[in-house]
């Protein structure tokens, strides 16, 4: 893995981990057109967005957390890189725009709670019973923001249904496949939930590892993006 080093990671903002590293590594091998328009959804500290900016792209970053927005802006200043950071719910702040590349490390961890957390650090990883509350929305909405030949790079765990992600993206007219995968030991969050994961059939026996995957989905150049309104997030009450 390629190590990441950012000068600032505020308390309560997701600290770059293996999934971030895997996404950045894949990004560095993705061909970009000159002055590419890139979107980073759920930017956190800005690690992925700044990696794209270092490649010469025009990058917009979005996060629903004000603290993450501040964190990404500070890191951009410290790195002396141009980065537009917006606060909002997934793709809503940029709806109507189009991008050559969309990057996202969304919340994908299955949790006993049915809804996404409204606040707190867990908002960066918890995503409902099957880990798909955010993934399903991205699969529905992101294709509409991809230019012809545009690419979506998404990282998730196989615990939250990588095949379902592929089916949804293909149904939206994209060519999708798994281009990177990496097996890692459970971190503190999954270790604390291991009994619940086993009881719900998400892991077998004493399994304490998960598979991270990068899904790459491309809009064929001969197709037109669909037109619809962005889906809305229903936070926990």
FIMARVO-783469 format. One record per residue: y, z, x of N, C-alpha, C in turn; residue in one letter. Coordinates in steps of 0.001 Angstrom, whole numbers, plus 524288, in hexadecimal, padded with zeros to 5 digits. Atoms other than C-alpha are relative to their C-alpha. Example, Ala and Ser with C-alpha at 12.3 -4.5 7.8 and 13.67 -1.06 7.14 Angstrom:
2
7FB5A800008037A7EE6C81E788300C804B08000080384A7FB5A7FFC47FCCC7FBDC81BE48356680442802DA7FCFES
This chain:
237
7FB54800008033C800008000080000804E98000080366X7FB0D800167FD3680E077FD6D8043580319804D77FE82X7FD2E7FB478015F8156C80A55804FD8056A7FECE7FDEEX7FABF8007580220821C880BD87FCF18032C804A4801CEX7FC947FBC17FE6682D3B813C68018C805537FF2A7FD86X7FAEB800448027E839168160D7F8FD80307804E280150X7FCF47FB737FE658445981F087FC9780090804287FBD2X7FF1D7FC378042E8455A825857EF387FBD07FF787FBD3X803757FFC58048C83B55829A37E50780171804FD7FD17X7FE177FB79802D5841BA832A47DB237FB9B802C87FD19X803DD7FD2E8032D839EC83D667D4597FFBE7FDA57FA8AX800BC802288053383429838367C7C47FF987FA197FFDAX80097805AB7FFAA833EC82A087CC797FAD97FED2802C5X8051F801537FDDB826CA823B57CF53800687FE78805BBX8000D801167FA6982465823FA7DDF07FC437FB7780116X8037A804667FEDC81EC78171A7E3257FAC3801CF80224X8054A7FE997FE6F8100B8182E7E48B7FCCF7FB08800DFX8035E8046E7FEB78044480F4D7E67A800F87FB517FC72X7FF1C8046E80381807288072C7DA64805007FD1B8017EX7FB2C802767FE3681504804BA7DF357FF047FCBC804E4X80129802BF7FB2081003800DE7ECAA7FCF87FAF77FEFAX803218049980137806137F7897E6D5803647FBB47FD95X7FC84803CB80275810927F0FA7DE8B803A97FD8A80406X7FC7E802117FBF6819E07EF997EA1C7FD147FC54803ABX8031B803617FC9180F217E9EC7F2967FF0B7FAB37FD7BX800E3804EF802C980C1B7DFBA7E839805137FCE97FF92X7FAE48028E8005281A937DCC57E65C801397FD05804FDX7FEA6802727FAFC81BF17D99C7F4DB7FD007FAED800EEX80302804DA7FF79811C97CECA7F3518011C7FC317FB95X7FEC68035A80476817BB7C9037E6F2804687FC3C80172X7FBD3803BA7FEC781F617BC647E95380472800787FC01X7FB6C7FFA68036782D2D7BD537E3D48038A7FB55800DFX7FC30804347FF3E836CE7B2527E147804F78022A8026BX7FB047FE227FDD4844027B3137E81A80342802B47FBCAX7FCAD7FCFD8039284CEC7BD2E7E1BE7FD178015E7FAF2X8033C7FEB380487841DF7C15F7D8C280260804787FCDBX7FE7A7FBC38037C8453F7C9B47CCF67FB308035F7FF01X804757FC748004283C4F7D5977CD4480168804BC7FCB2X7FF5D7FB568034383AA37E0BC7C3927FBE2804058017DX803947FBA47FF0C834A37EDFE7C6D280060803B37FB5CX8000D7FCDF804C8830B87F5607BA787FD9C8055A80129X801C47FABF7FEB982F82804337BBD3800B0800EE805CBX7FF138004F7FA62835F18043B7C9207FF5580525802E6X8008A7FB037FD4583575812DD7CC23803E18007D80476X7FC997FF867FB6B83AD4814A77D9E3802517FAD1801B7X7FE3B8052A7FE5B83CFC806007DB047FCC77FDA580458X80320801D47FB8B832368041D7E5117FE797FA447FF81X801CA80564800B582CE97F7747DF5E804AC7FC527FFAAX7FB56803438008A83A487F2197DBA1802767FEE48054DX7FD9D800B67FADD83F787F4357E9687FC957FCA58038FX8037B803767FD04833747EDB97EF418010B7FA507FE94X7FEBE80550801AF836CA7E1B97E7138055C7FE5B80213X7FAC2801367FDFC845227E2767EB217FFCA7FEA3805C9X80083801277FA67840F77E2707F9657FDFD7FA72800F0X801E98055F7FF8F83AA07D5327F6C7804317FC0A7FE79X7FBB18037480148847C57CFB87F2B3800A37FED27FA3DX7FFB0800F18059A845C57D0427E3F6804B5802BB7FD97X7FC307FD4E803488500D7D3B37D9D77FCEA8038C7FC50X8037B7FC59802A984A047DFF17D410802EA8034B7FC05X7FE4E7FC5F8040C84C5A7E72C7C7617FBA9803FA7FF44X803CC7FBD0800AF845A47F4527C5C480158803147FB16X7FF427FD31804EC843A87FBC07B9017FCAB804E27FFFAX8030C7FB3C800DD83F71809A97B6168025F802E67FB5DX7FE1E7FD17804898406D812447AA068024B8054780195X7FE287FAF07FE0C8437581E3B7B25F805347FF6A802D7X7FAF7800177FD4A851A3820957B6397FF67801C5805A3X800C17FE0B7FAAB84CD1828067C21D7FDB67FBBB8037FX80236804557FCFE844A281C667C6778041A7FBD38010EX7FBCD803D57FF3E850368134B7C46A8038E801B08047FX7FCC87FDEE7FBC38588A81C007CD1D7FD2B7FFA280532X8031A8000C7FB3184D9181D0E7D7187FFC57FA7F80255X800558055F7FE1784BF380E4A7D805805437FE158020AX7FAD4801A17FE3585AA180C237D92A80154802618054CX7FEF37FD707FB0085BBD8161D7E4277FCD97FD6C80459X80342802747FC048505C80FF97EB72801E87FA8D80162X7FDE58052C7FEE885672802857EA17804C78005780395X7FB637FF437FCA88632B8076F7EFFE7FE59801728058CX801CB7FE517FAD985C0380E357FB1A7FD507FB93802FAX802A5804697FD83853FA801FA7FDAC8039D7FB60800E3X7FC24804387FF92860387F97A7FCE07FDD47FAE77FDCEX8023780484802A3859757F05D7F36B802567FF887FA8AX7FDF2800B18054E85EEC7EA6F7E6DB7FBB4800E67FBF8X803D77FEDD80410857E97EFA97DAE2802E8801887FB09X7FDC27FE9D8050C85BFB7EFD87CCA77FC1E8037D7FD27X8037D7FC3A80282856287FBE47C619802218013C7FA94X7FE7A7FF2D80569856797FD6F7B7547FC88804247FD85X803007FC13802CB8523B808807AE827FE847FDE47FAA3X801A5801CE8052384A25805037A29D7FA1E800017FF70X8057E7FFDE8017C83CFF803CF79BE67FD537FADD80178X802F9804807FE228345E7FA517A370803697FB1C8005FX7FD61805037FF6D839537EC637A14E804E07FF747FCA6X7FB95800718039C843B97EF447971D805377FEDC802B6X7FADE801007FD8D84F567EF917A0BA800B47FA6C801F6X7FF968054B7FDD184C297E1E37A5B97FDF77FBDD7FC37X80226803B6803C48473D7DB8D79945803B17FB537FF6AX7FCE0804B98003A84BDA7CD8679885800C87FD738054CX7FFC4802437FAC484BD77CB977A7417FAA57FDD180179X80502802027FE1E841357C4B47AEFC7FF99800F9805D8X800F17FE687FA9B83B017C7A77BC157FBBD7FCB180280X80417802977FCF68332B7C1197C6CB7FB69803AA80103X8040B7FC267FED482BAE7CDB27C939801478051C7FD41X7FF8D7FAD4802598298F7DA1C7C1707FC0480383802A2X803477FC1B7FD60824187E5FB7C89D7FFE4804EB7FCB8X800207FB18802E281F4F7F2527C2197FB6880369801A2X803DD7FBDF7FF32818157FED27C540800C8803CC7FB78X7FEB87FD02804B7818148044D7B7637FCB1804EA7FF80X803897FBB28015781297811077B1F87FADA7FDC17FDF4X8050780220801C2803F380E8D7B0457FBAD804257FFF1X804037FBF07FFA87FCF781BAD7B1367FE7C801D87FA7FX801B27FDDF8050A7F4B381F7A7A54C80118805D87FFB3X7FE827FA89800B37F8C482C9679FB17FE30801EE7FAB1X8017B7FDEB805267F4718359D794B38044E7FF837FBE7X7FBAC8008D803B2801E8833B578E92800597FA637FE18X7FFF280532802528033C8284978547804DD7FCE880169X7FAFF802A77FF1A8117082526788B1801BF80091805A7X7FD947FF7D7FADD81925822D1795018039E804B580006X7FC5C7FB947FFB0820AB82EC3799B78059A7FE287FF5AX7FA7D80163800C382EED82EC8795E48033C80116804DFX7FD137FEA27FB4383368835047A29C7FC3E80269803F4X803297FD9D7FBEB82E7B83AD37AF637FD517FBFD8036DX802618037E7FC208274C835377BB0E7FB617FCFB7FDD0X804AB802898021981B088320C7B312801427FAFA7FD16X7FE78804DC80297822C1827677AC237FEE37FB5080381X800F6804487FC528205081F517B86F7FA487FE6C80042X805818017C7FF998117B81F717B6ED7FCF18008D7FAEBX803157FF42804C480C98824687A9A48010C7FBA67FC0CX7FF5F804908037480A028196F79FCE7FC2B800057FB73X803417FFC4804B08021981E49794247FA338006180123X805A17FF177FF8C7F38E81FE77917A7FD487FC27803A1X802B6803FB7FCEA7EF8C81313797C48034B7FDFA8048FX7FCA7801A27FBB77FAC9811CE7A173802CC7FAD77FF1FX7FE0F80545801007FFD7805A579A97805027FFC37FCBDX7FB52800228033E80C05809AC79313804417FC9380255X7FC15803457FD70814C48030C79D107FDB37FAB880184X8027D804E97FE6C80B347F8CE7A2017FFE57FC0A7FB91X80050803A5804698096B7F2ED7947E805517FDA07FED0X7FABF80206800F78181B7F1A5792BC801997FC0D8042CX7FEB2803A37FBCE819C87EB3A79FF67FD0F7FAD57FF65X80312804C5800C380ED17E19D79D29802357FCAD7FB98X7FDC0802DA804618156E7DDEB7906C805577FDBE80152X7FA84801787FF52823777DD337953A801327FD0E80507X7FE98802547FAF08236D7D9457A3A07FF837FA1180021X80061805B97FFC181E9A7CB407A17E804E67FD297FE1DX7FB4E802898021882B0B7C838799DB804697FFC1803F7X7FBD27FFD87FC11833547CB4A7A5E87FEA87FCFB804EEX80190803037FB6B82BCE7C2EA7AF88801C67FA587FF90X7FEB5805847FFC18314D7B5D07B37B7FB037FCC7800A3X8047A8035F7FEF2828427AA267B47E7FE8A80080805C5X801B97FEEA7FAB28202C7ACE87C090801008058D801B2X7FEF17FA8E7FEC4824977BB1A7C00C7FB188034B80015X8049C7FCBE7FF0481B4E7C6067C3F680115805A67FE86X800177FA58800EE818757D3C37BF3B7FC138026C803B9X803907FCDC7FCCD812A57DD507C92180008805827FDD9X800827FAF8802A580D9F7E9B67C2B17FBA48031A80292X804107FCA47FDDF8062F7F5307C8677FE51803E17FBDAX8021E7FC2C803A17FD427FDD77C04B7FAB9801E0801FAX8053D7FE167FEED7F0AD8058E7C0B77FC297FD697FC41X803FD8020A8038E7E403800337BB407FEAF803F47FBB9X800CD7FC1F804247E37880CF17B382802FF7FE907FB0AX7FCD480177804857EDB4806DD7AA9D7FF167FA517FE5BX801A0804F5802387E6A97FA167A825802817FB2C80255X7FDD2804A57FD807E9E17EF477B1CF7FE6A7FB077FD1CX801BD804AF802D17E1D27E5737AA17803357FF2A7FB0DX7FCAD8007B804A27E9DA7E85A79DF3805537FDC380172X7FB118022D7FE247F6397E59F7A5A67FF7E7FA25800E6X800DB8058C7FEFA7F0A77D89B7AA157FF9B7FCE57FAF2X80091802C8804FE7ECCB7D4CD79C3D805487FF577FD51X7FAF980048802A97FA427D7FC796E4803AB7FC1E802A7X7FC908038F7FD328017C7D08D7A17D7FE357FA527FF54X801F98054F800DA7F8A87C4AF79FFB801207FE2C7FA74X7FEC38015B805687FA9D7C5187914B805BE7FE897FF5DX7FA69801438001F809487C466794018013F7FAF2802E8X7FF348050E7FD81807467B79A79B4B8006180025805DFX7FFAE7FF8E7FA52806F77BCB97A9347FAAB7FF3580283X804B38003D7FCCD7FCFF7B9F17B3C17FFA58051E80301X8001F7FAA47FDF47F8907C7A07B7B07FADF80133802B8X804A17FE477FD397EF257CDA87C15880135804A780372X7FF777FBA27FC577ECDD7D9377CA58800277FDD48058AX7FF59802307FAC27F1D77D61E7D7FB7FF6D804158044FX800BE7FBC67FC307F0DA7E36A7DEBB7FD628048D7FD3CX8023E7FB38802227E8D47EFA37DCA87FEFD803DD80469X800857FBEA7FC087E7A67FC897E39D7FDE8804E87FD5EX8027D7FB55802357DEED808407E0F88022A804D0802C3X7FDAE7FB427FDC27E532815997E2ED7FDDB804D47FD42X801907FB02802517E1D0823D77E090803F2801A77FBD7X7FC7A7FDE5803F67E76582A777D488804478033980298X7FBC47FC977FE737F49F830797D6BB80008804E37FCA1X7FFD27FB09802ED7F8CA83D9C7D10F7FFD47FF4F7FA1BX7FFD6800C5805B07FB65838267C3617FA937FECB7FDE3X8052D8016C801F17EE0A831CD7C1AB7FBF88043F80116X803A27FBAD7FEFA7E6E283D087C834800738042C7FBC5X7FF2F7FC0A804117ECE38465A7BE4C7FDD07FE407FAC2X801E48021E804F37E83A83D6C7B3547FA787FDFB80050X8051D8027B7FF2E7DAD5839CA7B8C07FC1C801507FBB0X8039A7FE94804387D3518415E7AE62801477FCFC7FB01X7FE67802EF804A87DB2D83B037A3787FE907FA3A8008EX80157805797FF1C7D92882D867A99B7FA277FF147FF45X805A680087800B17CA6E82FB97AA217FE818007F7FA48X8014C7FF2C805867C9EC834CD79C2C8015D7FB567FC9EX7FE5E80495803007D0BD828837977D7FDBF7FAF380230X802BA804937FE0F7C80A81F5379F3B803207FC858039AX7FCBC8032D7FC8D7D2B581AAF7A8727FE1380019805A1X802897FFD07FAE17CB5181F057B4A67FA6D801FC7FF3AX805817FE7D800557BCE6821327B7477FED8804A78037CX802087FBB67FCDF7B67A82DB97BBDF80427802F2802FCX7FC5B7FD317FCA17BD71833D87C757803BD7FC57802E2X7FC7A803CB7FD967C584827BE7CA83805718024D800A0X7FABC7FE1B7FEF67D26382B7B7D0DC803287FBFD80308X7FCF3804347FDBF7D78381E467D4FF801827FC2E7FBB7X7FE4A80407803AB7DF1D813BA7CDF5801087FAFF802FBX7FEE88051F7FDBE7E127805407D054805677FE477FE50X7FAE080242801117EF13800697D1697FF9C7FA1680081X8001E805AB7FFC17F1227F2057CEAA805877FDDB7FF74X7FB3B80307800D67FC4D7E8697CFC47FE927FB517FCAEX800BC80484803657FCB07DEB77C4A0804927FC4A800D5X7FC15804207FF59803DE7D2097C7277FF877FC417FB70X7FFF6803868047D807BA7CA047BB57804777FC248009FX7FC15804167FF1E80EFD7BD127BC4C800B77FCB17FB21X7FEEB803928044D815B37B4F67B1F27FF867FA6780202X800748057C7FE508112D7A6C97B387805227FD1B7FF33X7FAF2802A98001881C8279DAB7B61E800C47FCA67FB22X7FF6E8035180498819A4795747AA2480068802EB7FAE8X7FFE37FCEE804D081ABB7A09D7A069805628025F7FF2DX7FB007FDA68017D8261B7A6D1799367FF23805BA7FEAAX800937FA768014E827FB7B5A5798818006F800EE7FA26X7FF987FEBF80591825C47BB8C78AF880529802B57FED5X7FB2A7FD7F801A88314F7C0A7783327FEC2804407FBFEX800857FBAB803AC830F97CE0677CC38036B80477801E3X7FCF17FB697FE7B838077DB0E77CEE7FC9D803AF80329X803227FC657FCD9833CD7E55C786DF7FDBD804527FCA8X802627FBA4802B882A767EFD87823D802FE804FB80132X7FD227FB1C7FF6382FCB7FD85780B57FC3A8045880178X803097FB807FE2F82AF8809F37873980095804707FC26X7FFE87FB748036C827388157A77E977FEE1804E18033FX800DC7FB787FC9682948821C8786F57FD76804827FD1AX802277FB37802568223182E93784C6804648034C7FDBBX7FC107FCC38029F8296C837CE77BC37FF4D805C48017BX
